[in-house]
């Protein structure tokens, strides 16, 4: 499946896919708690990217993008943990792990390019 070119749409899609993945996991205490963390961080990527687009200046833009990238790194952590502890669901989590790394790289590239201007 091709990903949307628009990063707002792509981050929204990622957050939705994380929620679908979490619903597929067995209901135990670690999955519930780690899933809550993933829900927060995955949604925060797009929310901070949207705020970055409403920038108050270049410093604000870079600050918001760095927060979005930080949330992407956190999402990767929770995904990796859930992936390792739920091997039966790896087909779903592997694609999410790939996508979060792509999103992190995109955000890093935007930060680098914006910082050089």
Beta strands, then each sheet from edge to edge (+ up, - down):
end
